[in-house]
Amino acid sequence: MQLASQAQTAVVLSARKLCKQYRMGEFTVNALIDVDLDLYNGELTVLLGASGSGKSTLLNIIGGLDVPTSGEVIYAGKSLAALHEHELTDYRRQHVGFVFQFYNLIPSLTALENVALVTDLVAQPIDPKTALDLVGLGDRLHHFPAQLSGGEQQRVAIARAVAKRPRILLCDEPTGALDVMTGQLVLSVLERVNRETGTTTAIITHNAAIGGMGDKVVHMSSGHIANVAHNVQRVKVEDIAW
């Protein structure tokens, strides 16, 4: 893997004036209100906020899984709203990797086979074994999900997302179902993936301590971006004060 250059500052994706409203009976819920966000090439961004602050809604819209009520997301010079359905599918398939709190592995397939599923869908994938080596599971290739711990299953899910060689990796509470020690290991894997592949990475969490591992920390509250902070130097995951 080629190391990412810290000097790369090109904007990969921009969100502008994003608003998202939901109807709940007679009431309107404002999940996002005039949100602006830029994700830069090779950057690791941590999105912090309590439950209901709009973090997941923002990530789903950026990833093309949901659409805003107003505003736009621009990727590679195009607004996602202007894409035809097949183009949006291609955006999700070719350019974005997703890691969720729950692993969504296929129980009847081995770790290697779970990762290989996505490599058949993209033009220039990472070899499934190489992807599993990257997340420290080179010796667990032929194990089924039931034979793996929760942390190992999450690392398979990360390998599956990374094997597509996505431009953007979106992680929604990737340690939410894990204990602290296992969560630290998973975050170390995400940090390594970001550092070694140069993949622009965004991690959602409610744990403020995790903010130290990012280049940029976006604090969200009640659908707004309350504050954006930049770390002069990223903190190693093992040095975070939990």
Beta strands, then each sheet from edge to edge (+ up, - down):
strand 1: 11-24
strand 2: 27-40
strand 3: 44-48
strand 4: 70-75
strand 5: 78-79
strand 6: 96-99
strand 7: 168-172
strand 8: 200-205
strand 9: 216-221
strand 10: 224-230
sheet 1: 2+ 1- 4+ 5-
sheet 2: 6+ 7+ 8+ 3+ 9+ 10-
end
